[in-house]
Amino acid sequence: METLATGAWLSRERAIWIAVMCGIVSAICIAVLAAMAHGILDYQGRPLGTDFSNIWTAGRMALEGNAVDTWEIPKFVAVQQEVLGQKLTEVYIWVYPPPFLLVAALLATLPYIAALIVWQLATLLPFTWLMYRLVPRRETLLLTLSAPVNLICLTHGHNGFLTALLLGGGLALLERRPLVAGLLLGCLIYKPQFALILPVLLLAGRHWRAIAGALASSGVLIAATLAIWGWPVWQAFFAALPTAQYIVVEQGGAGWYKVMSPFAAARLWGGGIGAAYVLQFLATASAAAAVAWISWTGRSAHLRNALVCAAVLISTPYVFDYDFVVLLPAIAFLFLDAERNGWFRWEKSLLALAWIGPLSARQIAEFAGCPLGLIITFAVAAIAIRRASRHRHPAVDVQRLPGDVACLAAGQIDARRADIVT
């Protein structure tokens, strides 16, 4: 236990070795999935990239002049089966707001497999570049590309890389280039359930230029959809929200073990819808309060950014394991702060769990009833809050200092003695 607490087991060499093994396993899984496919369907009759099928289908419908029908479930399913094959064993509905239809329409100009490959590479590679810019070390590339959550995102053909790129990039630029940061954050209008925390962050931190940027980019995206498809697409989107909320959120159409939110945890444990909403409200309010505190008090930007990444996942009832790509920037931000100010007990092991945990979070929730994904997000948030509450003095490289100061950095001396020790 002491080895886990100190993180002594996680040397640089061991981290690289684990990452290499995970990368090899991921490559083998993808190769086997592709080899067993029949056309664009996998061995189980599902479209390759599963969830990407709704993006490509919606884009196809938009190109054919039927954008409004993408939110009509019977019509959408009929088109999906027509363009992807009648042998589909699963269908995937379209619940995104109109701005994402712009991306879908662009991708649908390509054949399905080509579009899937372009989609994943066009989002994964810039995200990997972002991670390298945050932590410019060679192992960063390995740890990013081989992260188990990437396998989940790739096999689902999902938008986790795009979300993490916009969120992580926006947070990283918030101080140096606030207008550009706002432009990136505003683009998250395509996934509004992940933007609940952002107004709190920007207002509490008094980031006025970033707010202007966010309003500008989201406004441009809305204006583009109105210019191309008109107000009816927004009417169709808003009209479909209650049905989507009932099927996907309240009834857990995808399975409660796949959803990593407080709401889903309550439902997984047998709680009713009312109790689940209460738990979700408390979690969302707590996450928002924590972000407001760390932003208003001007604590470390790295810690604020890590907390926001975790809070984004906690604050929505609709979050899946492939969305946990956004925790990779959180891990990077916490690593940067720890390298500067020293590591506290348990942090290395918990961040290692956050990196590898998504690989089995779904299975553990399904067979053991343990919401590991939710636990991971709370752990990351707790690390950021703990570090922010203790960093009240200018940062020093405590790893090089002996005695009580080094012990303080490891969390072995009560924080109330900080003033005396320093």
N, C-alpha and C positions, 0 to 999 in steps of 0.2 A: 504493500500500500504506500509506503514511503517513496518507493521508486516512481509510482504513478503520481504521487503528490508533487514531487520535485520535477518530474518530467525528465529525469536522468536517462530513462530508457530511449528517449526520442533524440538520438544523435542525428547529425546531418546525413551521415552515410546510411543510417537505417531508414530515414525518411525518403531518401532517394531510392533505396532498394524497394521499399513498399510501393512507391509511386511507379517504378518500372514494372513491377508485377501487376499492379492494377491496370496500367496501360496495356500490357500484353493481353490480359484477360479481356479487356474492353475490345481490343482489336479482333480477338478471336470470336467474341460474341457477335460483333457486327458482321464479320466475314461469314460465319455460319448462318446467320439470319439471311444474308443476301444469297448464299449458295442454296438455301432451301426454299427460296421464294419461287413462285409461279407467276411470272410477269410482274405486276405491281402488287400482288398479294403475297403475304407470308405463308408459312406452312399451316397456320391456323385460319387462313382465309381473311385475315385482316390486312388493310393496306399497309405497305411499308411506310414507316414514319407515322403510323396510326393517326395521331391528332393532326398531322399535316394535311390529311385528306380533307378536313373541313376548310382549311385555308385555301387549298387549290380549287376545291369545288366552288367555294364562295367567289373566288376570283373568276372562275369560268362563267358563273352565272352573271357576274357584273359585266364581263366583256360581252356577253350575249344580250345585254339590256334588261336583265332580270334581277338587278341588285336588291330591289325591295323584297323579293321573294326569299332571300337568304335567311331571313328571320322567321319564315313560315316553315315550321318543322316538317310537315308532310311533303311540301314541295321540295324542300332542301334534301330530304332523305331520298326522294324519288330521283332527283338529279344526281345525287351521289352514287346511287346504285347504277344509274345509266352510264355515267362517265367512268366509273371505276370497276364495274362488273357486277352482275347479279349474284355472284357467289360470295359477296361480302357477308361475313358472319357478325360484324359489328358496324354500326353507323355512328357518326360523330357530328353533333349539331353545331351550328354557328351561333355564338353568343357575344361576339366582340362588337364594340361600337363601330360606326362607319369609318373612322380614320384608318383602321387596320384593313379595311377593304381596299384601300389604295395599294398597300403592299401585296395583298392577295391577288388583285387584278394584274399587277406587274409580274408576279410569279407564274400566274396561269397562262402567260404568253408562251411558256415553255412546256414541253412534255412533262408528265408527272415526275418521273425519276430524275430527270435533269433539273427540274424545279426544286425538288427535295434536296439534291446535292448542293445546288447554288445557294439555297436558303440557309442550310446549315453552315457552309463554309463562309458565306458573307456575314454571318453573325458571330461564329466561333472565332475566326481569325482576328477580327478587330477587338473582340473581348480579350483574347489572349495577349494581344499587344497592350491593351490597357493594363492588364495585370503585371506585365513586364515593366511598364512605365511606373507603376506603383512601387514594385520591388524589383529593381533592375539587377537581377541575378539570374544565371543560367538555369538554376534549379526551379526558378519561378515558372519557366515555360513548361518544364516537365510536370510540376505539381498542378499546373492549370490544365494542361491537355489530358493528363491521366486521372483527373479527379473523378471518382465514381459517379457523381451527379451528372457528369457530361455524358456518360453512357446512357443514363436514363433519358436525358434531354434529346440525345441523338436518335435513339430508337423510337421516341415519340414524335420526332420531327417538330419539336416545340419551340417556343419563343423565349426560353429561359436565357439564352445568350444575349439576345437583344435587350431584354429587360435589365439584365445585370450590367450591360454596357452603358445603357442610358442612365441607370441609377448610380452605378459606381463612378462613371465619368463625370456626371453632374456633381456628385459629392466631392470628388477630388479637385474639381475646378472652382468650387464655390468661393474660395477666398481669392485666388489669383485671377480668375476670369469669370466673374459672377454672371455676366450677361450670357456667355456661352453655356455656363452651367445651367442657367434657367432655361435656355433653349432645349438642352438635352432633357431636363426634368419635365418640361412641358409636353414632350413627345410621349410621355407615359400615359397620356390621355387614351392611348390605344388599349391600356389595361388599367382602367380606373380604380379597380379594387386595390391596386398596389400604390395608389397615389393618395390614400387617405391621410397619411402621416406628413406628406410633403408641405401642405399649407402651414401646419404647426411648425415644422422645421424652419421654413422661410420667414414666417411672421415673428416667431420667438427670437430668431437670430438676427432680425432686422436686415434681411438680405433684399433690399428694395430693387436693386438692378437685376437680381436673379428672378424676382417676382415678375418684373417687366419682361424678361426673356421667356419665362414660362407662359405668360399670357400671350406673348407674340407667337410662339411656336404652336401652342394649342389652338390659337385663333386661326392661324394659317391652315392647319389641318382641317379644322371645322369648315372654314370657308371653301377649301378645295372640294370637300365632299358635297357641299351645297351647290357649288358651281357645276360639278359633274353629274350628280344624281338628284339634287334638289332636296327639299325638306321631307319628302315621303320616306327616305331611308332612315331619317332620325325618328319619324313617327313609328315606323316599323320596329326600330330598335327599342324604343321606350315601351311600345305595346307588348313586346316579347319578354321584357324583364320579369314580370310576375311569374310567367310560366317557367322561365329559366331558373329563377330563384327556387321555385317549388321542386322542380325535377332535380336540379344539380345540387343545390345547397340543402334544402330542408329534407328531401327524401333520399339524398345520397345516391343518386343514380349511378355514379361511378364506383360506389363502395366506400364506406366510412374509413376503411383502413388505408385508402389511397389519399385521403384528404388530411392535411397536416395542421389543422387549425384548432383553436380552443372549442369552437362550435362542434367540429367533427369529433373531438375527443369526448365531449359530453354525450353525443349521440352513440359513439362507439361503446361507451360504458352503460348504455341503456337509458340515458336521460331523455326527457321529452324536448320538443322543439322550444317551448318557453324557457326551460332551464338552460338549454344550449345557447339561446340568444342572450340570456342574462350573463352567462359565463363569457361569451364573446364580447359583450359590451364592457364588462369589467376589464378584460384583457386589453381591448382596444384603448379604453380610457387610460389604463396604466401605461401602456406603450406611448401614447400621446403625451401624457404628463412627463414621462422620463425624457422624451425628446425635447419637450418645451424647456425643461430644467437645464439640460446639458447645452441647449442652444442659447438660452437667455443668459446663463452664467459665463458663457464664453470659454468653456473648458476645451481641452485638446480637440483639434479638428479631427484627428485620427479616431479618437474615441467616439466623438459625435457621429462620424460617418459609419463606424461599425455598429453603433446602437441603432441608427436609422435603418440600416440594412436588415437587422433582426426585427425591428419594430414593424417594418413593412410587411413581413411575413406573419407576425403575431396579430396585426390589426385587421386582417381580412378573414372571413369565414371560408373563403374559397381559395385554397392554396394547395398545390400538389407537390410531390417530391421533386419533380423536374424544375420547379420554381426555385429550388434551393441553390441554384447557381448563384443567386445574389448573395449567398453567404461566403462565397469565395473572396469577393472584395472585402467583406467584413473581417475575414481571417487575415487578409493582407494588412488592413488598417491596424488591427490589434497587434500583429507582428511588428509593425513599424514602431508603435508606441512602446512595446515591450523591449525591443532592441535598444531603444533610447533610454528608457527609465527602469529597466529590469523586469524580470518575470516574477509574478506572484505564484504561490502554491496552486497546483491543480490546473493552471492555465494551459500549459503545453498539452497535457493529456486531453483536456476538454476541447481544445482547438483541433487536435488530431481526430477526435470523435466527430466534430462538426465536418471535417473534411471527408471522412470515410463513411459516416453514419447513414447518409441517404441511400447507400447501396442496399441496405437491409431494413430500412425504416418501414417500408410498406409491408414486408413479410412479418416483422416483429409485431406490428400493429394488428395484422390479420390473425396471427396464430397465438399471440401472447396477450393481446389487448393492451399493449404498452405503446403509447403515442411517442415513439422515440424522436420523430421529426420535430414535434412540438417541444419536447424536452431540450433538443439541441438549440432551437431558436432562443428559448429562455436562457440557456446557459451562455450563449454568445452575448445576449443583452446584459446578463448579470455581470459578465467579465468587464464589459465596457463601463457599466455603472460603478462597479467596484473600483476600477482604476481611476475613473473620473473623480470619485469622491475622495480618493487618497492623494491625488496629485495637486497639492496646494503650494508647491514651491517650484522654483526653476528646475528643469530636468538636469540630472547629472548621470554620468555613466556609473551606476552603483555596482555594476558587475566587477569593476576594477578596484572597489574600495573594500577594506577589511572590516571585520568586527560588526558592531551594531548596525552600521549603515547598510551593509550588504544584507544582514538579516531583515532589516526593515523592508528592503526592496523585495525580499522573498515572502513578505507578509507574515513574518514570524514575531514581529513586535507590534503591539497595539498601536494603531494609527494616532492615538491621542498623544503618543510620546514623540511624534514626528518633529515637533518644534524643538524638543530637548536634544534629540539625537543629532539633528542637522545643525 
